Amino acid sequence: MNDNIYSLDSNENISFSKIFGWLFVGISITGILSYLTPWLCINFFGLEALYGCIVVGALIVLIVPFVINIKTLFSRNAKKIIGWFVVDAIGMGMLLSSIWFVYEATAILTALLVSAGVFGIMALYGFLTKKDLNHLGVFGIILLSGALLVSLINFFIGSTITDYVVSIVVLVAVLALVAFDMYRIRRLVNSGIVSSNLAIYFAFMLYTDFINIFIRILAIMGDSRR
């Protein structure tokens, strides 16, 4: 998606308050669901139900981003995009419910705070810098693609050291993409482009960046229970 693509579906300009408002909503839904899903499943439906929720969450997270991209480009109804964004946040919450069985609560909360800090720093850099950050976006995408390829290969090898290195590389790539995304958002906001679709889409992009940062920081810093 480039700076020239947008939908004429609203009479309101994109605003940072809308973007970060929906970002907060998405993160809140994911956090609450990740905590409540294990408790509800185990206490009312059994451990098998939790496994089912995790699988369903994984499927949602794999499919819904494609739907959101398509809806943003071709749909003029922002409410539909909001609905899919909420569905993705719910699916991510169900998927991340497993972290409470793998990591200590203190490690999860620490990773969350660190993630918020580094995300904020990179977002602020992307917002304030006067440099052209298009090269940073290319760097992030290439680095992320290479890391994911190595991660796929390592799935069959099972090297712990490689896993650790990949987590660091992915973290660096996503941090670069946060700055690049904020740079793009600032340019569009300042241009006065009219589209509530894009406000939701950008919130979804930043939400995805934040979740990826959190997962990688948790993997690097977290003390696994088992």
Buried (B, 14 or more C-beta within 10 A) or exposed (E): EEEEEBBEBBEEBBEBEBBBEBBEBBBEBBBEBBBEBBEBBEEEEEEEBBEBBBEBBBEBBEEBBEBBBEBBEEBEEBEBBBBBBBBBBBBBBBBBBBBBEBBEEEBBEBBBEBBBEBBEEBBEBBBEBEEEBEEBBEBBBEBBEBBBEBBEEBEEEEEEEBBEBBBBBBBBBBBBBBBBBBBBBBEBBEEEBBBBBBBBBBBBBBBBBBBBBBBBBBBEBBEEEE
